[in-house]
Amino acid sequence: MRVLGIESSCDDTGIAIYDSENGLLAHALHSQTVLHQQYGGVVPELASRDHVKYLIPLVEQALAQANLEKKQLDAIAYTAGPGLIGALLAGASFAKSLALGLQIPALAIHHLEAHLLAARLEEPALDFPFLVLLVSGGHTQLIEARALGEYTIIGDTLDDAAGEAFDKTAKLMGLPYPGGAILAQLADDYQAKGLPAITAFPRPMTDRPGLDFSFSGLKTHALTTWHNSTKDELARAAIAHAFQQAVVDTLTIKVKRAIKETHAKSLVVAGGVGANLALRSNLTALLKGAGGKVYFPKIEYCTDNGAMVAYAGCLHLLAGEKDASQAIEVKARWPLVDIS
């Protein structure tokens, strides 16, 4: 089964084609980073318009890459939520229209489920059940994945998610949008130089039981430290390093607790922060010490992309699911536990 995947939940337009027998055939992506950079964040209306502009060219690019014609597609999967409502509607409207024209099924995909399944793109032997650390956009969650579509959230963020905290802290220290990745690079470079760590930042909510997260206070601590510093490049890098280490340590401590509670032997790390090198190193060591294994998607599949949507759609379609309705329905908010 050849499935065209369409991702348009926020500011990346992702198109991919996944074949149930031959794997990923094509993967095309357009990033809107430059478009939104001058505003310091994503402008929803501009994001929606840009998706409309690039959907058809990216589909044509993916078909050419896979050496396929549209009539050779068996199904279309599209992100139906959560995300920016206009951006979701752009992708969903296109997907439904194309599916209707080709007389093939379409399937609405949950954005977060696509992320947590992304590690299986290159690790098909990874099977349920497994534990998931989801660090994507506004979400930082620990999830028990028991089967396709069967997920239980055992830890959630109470305020800022890890990715949001990275981006907001970077912005507070004057780094350009999108600042999270730049902050992480500063932190990695600082550590590589062997420079002394500054006063340790707090590891929020690790001094009490439970698996929930909170990063807003850590962001405030970083801002206070920045205001009290020399505000030069060295200070910025030192704070970036201390901040990143605090986030990574906090996530690692919570994952360790979750492993103890669930007895999980497999951990999947999903979402944009899953590309963080320090986090990857810590969790790899943790799972090795616990006699388990950690699975990371390729860096290009950590952020939003069409490949994960095409793959998730293929799994659901093979399980006999499809969207019988011709109505276009998307959800800006869509809890993972409501996926059924």
Residue, then its C-alpha position, 0 to 999 in steps of 0.5 A: m500500500r502506497v500512502l501519501g502523507i501530508e503534514s501542515s500542523c504549524d510552520d512546516t509543510g511536509i509531504a512523503i510517500y510510504d510503501s508498506e512493502n518497500g518503506l519510505l519512497a519519498h520525503a519533501l519538506h518546506s520550512q517557514t522559518v525565514l518567513h516568520q523570523q522577522y516576527g519572532g514567532v509563527v504568524p498563523e495566517l501567514a503559515s496557512r497561506d504558505h502551506v497552500k502555496y507549497l502543497i502542490p509543488l511538494v506533492e509533485q516533488a515527492l511523486a517524482q522522487a518516488n517515480l510514481e504517478k498520482k493514480q498509483l497512490d492507494a491512500i492519503a493520510y493527513t494531520a488533523g490535529p492538534g495544531l494551528i486551525g488554519a494550517l490544519l485546514a489547508g492540509a486537510s482540505f487539500a488531502k480530502s480533495l485529492a483523495l476524492g478526485l483519485q477515489i482513494p481513502a483518506l485518513a485523519i492522523h493525530h500529530l502526536e501519534a505520528h511523532l511517537l511512531a516515527a522511530r519505527l520508520e527505521e526500526p520496524a522491529l520495535d513493537f508495542p508495548f513501549l514507553v514514550l518521552l514525547v517532547s514536541g512543541g507545547h507537549t512534554q509527556l510520558i506515555e505508555a504505548r500499549a498498541l496502535g491507538e492505545y496510549t496512556i499519559i502517565g506524566d504531563t507538563l503543568d505549564d511550559a513544555a521543554g521545547e517552549a522553555f528552550d525557545k522562550t529562554a533563547k528569546l529572553m537572552g536575545l537569540p534570534y528565532p527560532g532560538g531553541a536549537i541555537l541555545a542548544q548549540l551554544a550549550d554543546d559548544y560551551q561543554a566541548k570547550g571544557l569551561p566551568a559550569i555556572t551555579a547549578f540551575p534547579r531541576p524542577m519537580t524532581d524533589r517530589p514524587g510523580l512524573d509531571f513536568s514544569f519548566s516555567g520556573l526554570k525559564t524565569h531562573a535563566l532570565t534572572t541569571w541573565h539579568n545579573s550577568t555580564k550579558d556578553e557572549l560567554a555569559r550567554a553560553a554559560i547560561a545556555h549550558a546550565f539551562q540545557q543541563a537542567v532540562v536534560d537532567t529533569l527529563t532523565i530523572k522523570v524517565k528513570r522513574a517511569i521505567k521503574e513504575t512501568h518496567a519498560k525495556s524500550l523507550v521511544v523519544a519523540g518530537g523536536v527536543g528528541a534531536n538534542l544531543a545531550l538528551r540523547s546521550n543521557l537517555t542512551a546511558l540510562l537505558k543501557g544501565a537499565g538493561g533496555k534500549v532507547y529508540f530515536p527517530k533520525i534527526e530529520y524525523c524529530t521535527d514535523n515531517g510528512a514521513m511520520v504522517a504517511y507511516a502512521g496512516c499506513l499502519h491505521l489503513l492496514a488495520g482496516e481504518k479509514d475516514a468514510s466521511q467527506a467532511i473536512e474536520v480538524k482539531a486545534r486541540w486533540p488529547l492523545v487519549d481521545i484518539s479513538 
